[in-house]
Amino acid sequence: MEISNVIVRLYRDYAGKGPSSCKAYWADEDILLVVMRGGFTVAEQRLHEGGHGDVVQQAWHKLQDTLKVLMTGAIMELTGGGVVAFMTTIHQKPDFMAQLFILTPEDPRAPGQVGQIKLTERTEQRRS
């Protein structure tokens, strides 16, 4: 299963709403960036509009703490590599969410398991 679909499904299952779009990018063989648009609940949007964006940030990071094991496990399964670091952030108005996975450099991802991930030029040249 492709990385973007797994991430979206985890958010839908655990937050009740997932991002409206999700793309995964390889920055190098051991750096995976997942960028999402949309995905905030109506309550989170209203909190932000009411000047309580800090509450939305705190809730987001608590959710990430809860999902960290599931997300890193999914990335390890899909890439065949170990995850040594996971970082995340959000931005509202416009709504973006980003996750950064740092994989162990000695565990190259298996070709053919990246699904519809947009690959960097360097990676596309190696796969040709």
N, C-alpha and C positions, 0 to 999 in steps of 0.2 A: 504494500500500500504506500502511496506517496506521502511524503512528509507533510505537505500542506493540509491534506485531508485529515491526517491523524491529529494535527494541532487543532484544527477547526472542530473536529469531533470531541476532543477533550474539553474544549471551552463550552461547547453546547451541552455536553453531559454534566459538567460540573458548575457552570455559571448560569445555565438556562438560556444562554444566547451566545452565539459565536460571531466572529468577525464577518463582515460582508465580503471581504477579499483577503486572501492570504497567499504570499509568495515566499519561496525559500531560495536563497542565493548562496552559492559557495564562494567565499572570499579567497580561499586557498584550500588545500587538501584537508586541513584540520580546523577550518573556521566556517561555521554555518550560521547565516543570518536569516531569521524569519521575520517578515514585515507584514503586519495586518492592518486593515482599515476597517473602521466601524467596530461594532461589537459591544459598545457600552449599552447597558440597559437603560430604560427610560428613567429609572430612579437615579442611576449614576449621572445621566445627563442633567436631570433636575438639580441634583446636588452641586454639580459644577456650575450651573447657571446661577444658583443661589449663593455662590461664593464659597462653597465647601469642596473645592477640587482636592484639597489635602486629604479629605476623608476618602475620596475615590482612589487617590494614590495609595493610601494605607490599605484599603480593602483589596486593591489589585495586588499589592505585594504579599498580602496574607494568602490570597488565592494562589499566587505563584509558589509560595512556600508549600502549600498543600499539594499542588500539581507537579512540583519539581521531580519527584521520583518517577511519576508516570511519564512525564515528558522526556526526561533523560533516558529512561528505559526504552521508550519508543524510538528515540533517535539512535540509540545503540543498536537496537534490533534492525532498523532500516539501513543503517550505514555500515554495520559490522565493526564499528569503532567504539572505543570507550569515550565517555564524556568526562573531561577533567574540570570544566567550569561551565556555569550557566548564569547568564545575566539577563535582566529584563527591565524595560521601562515603558511608560505610556506618555502620550501627549493628547490633550483634548482641544478641540476647535482649531484646526481639523483633528479628527480622531485617528490616531495611529498607535499601534502597539508594536514593540520590537523585542525579539529574543535573540540572544547570541549564545551559541553552543561552541565551546572549544573542545575539539576531539583530540585524542591522543595521536600524535603525529606518526607513530609507528604502526597504526591501524588504518591502512588506506581503505576507503569505502569501496564496496564492490560495484563494478560497472553494471549497469542495468537495474540497479535498485533505487535510482534517484527519481524515477517517475517523471513528472513534468516540471522538475526544478529547472529554473533558468541557470545555466552554467556560465561561468566566466569564460572569457576568450581563451585563457590559458588552459582551462580544463577541457573546453571543446576541442582544442588542438590535440590534446593528449588522447581523446576518445576517438579521433578520426583515424 
